[in-house]
Amino acid sequence: MTLQYLDELFEVVKKRVREKPEGSYVASIVKEGMDRVLGKFGEEAFEFASAVCGSGNKVSEAADLLFHYLIVLAASGVELRDVVKELEGRRRH
């Protein structure tokens, strides 16, 4: 996997947030409002934390969490590259 894939995935998520195509999982969550978007993100965060504590597949749950994080970013108008720039600015040498 490359970070390019993450950029590509985020572009798909943004498009589905924008266009809300029929049958899209992303669109269905976004149509329900930000409370639903954040609720799903919180649910996935809990499932990942549970997996880390030993009751699940950490990789699978991390992927779900990352995917839902991208949905939150897209639904709130935050660009992934801006988050990365912020992190780069915080880096200590």
C-alpha positions as CSV (number, residue, x, y, z in Angstrom):
1,M,0.0,0.0,0.0
2,T,1.1,3.5,-0.7
3,L,0.0,6.8,0.6
4,Q,-1.2,7.5,-2.9
5,Y,-3.9,4.9,-2.4
6,L,-5.1,6.9,0.7
7,D,-5.3,10.1,-1.4
8,E,-7.2,8.2,-4.1
9,L,-9.6,6.7,-1.5
10,F,-10.2,10.2,0.0
11,E,-11.0,11.5,-3.4
12,V,-13.7,8.8,-3.9
13,V,-15.1,9.5,-0.4
14,K,-15.3,13.3,-1.1
15,K,-17.0,12.6,-4.4
16,R,-19.6,10.4,-2.7
17,V,-20.2,13.0,0.0
18,R,-20.7,15.6,-2.7
19,E,-22.8,13.6,-5.2
20,K,-24.6,11.2,-2.8
21,P,-25.0,8.5,-5.4
22,E,-27.8,5.9,-4.8
23,G,-26.5,2.7,-3.1
24,S,-23.3,4.4,-1.7
25,Y,-22.5,3.5,1.9
26,V,-20.8,6.9,2.4
27,A,-23.7,8.8,0.9
28,S,-26.2,6.9,3.1
29,I,-24.4,7.9,6.3
30,V,-23.9,11.5,5.2
31,K,-27.5,11.9,4.2
32,E,-28.4,11.1,7.8
33,G,-26.4,14.1,9.1
34,M,-23.3,14.9,10.9
35,D,-24.5,13.2,14.1
36,R,-24.7,9.9,12.2
37,V,-21.3,10.5,10.6
38,L,-19.7,11.2,14.0
39,G,-21.6,8.3,15.6
40,K,-20.2,5.8,13.1
41,F,-16.7,7.2,13.7
42,G,-17.1,6.8,17.4
43,E,-18.4,3.3,17.0
44,E,-15.4,2.4,14.9
45,A,-13.1,4.0,17.4
46,F,-14.6,1.9,20.1
47,E,-14.3,-1.3,18.0
48,F,-10.6,-0.6,17.3
49,A,-9.9,0.1,20.9
50,S,-11.6,-3.2,21.8
51,A,-9.5,-5.0,19.2
52,V,-6.3,-3.5,20.7
53,C,-7.4,-4.8,24.1
54,G,-7.6,-8.3,22.6
55,S,-11.1,-8.9,21.4
56,G,-10.9,-8.4,17.6
57,N,-8.9,-8.0,14.5
58,K,-6.8,-4.9,14.9
59,V,-5.9,-4.5,11.3
60,S,-9.5,-4.8,10.1
61,E,-10.8,-2.5,12.8
62,A,-8.0,0.1,12.1
63,A,-9.0,0.1,8.4
64,D,-12.7,0.7,9.4
65,L,-11.6,3.5,11.7
66,L,-9.4,5.1,9.1
67,F,-12.2,4.9,6.5
68,H,-14.7,6.5,8.8
69,Y,-12.2,9.2,9.7
70,L,-12.0,10.0,6.0
71,I,-15.8,10.3,5.9
72,V,-15.7,12.7,8.8
73,L,-13.0,14.8,7.1
74,A,-14.9,14.9,3.8
75,A,-18.3,15.7,5.4
76,S,-16.8,18.5,7.4
77,G,-14.9,20.0,4.5
78,V,-11.4,19.3,5.9
79,E,-8.7,18.2,3.4
80,L,-6.5,15.3,4.2
81,R,-3.5,17.1,2.9
82,D,-4.1,19.9,5.4
83,V,-4.1,17.4,8.2
84,V,-0.8,16.0,6.9
85,K,0.7,19.5,6.6
86,E,-0.3,20.2,10.2
87,L,1.4,17.0,11.4
88,E,4.5,17.8,9.4
89,G,4.6,21.2,11.0
90,R,4.6,19.6,14.4
91,R,7.4,17.2,13.7
92,R,10.5,17.6,15.9
93,H,13.9,16.9,14.4
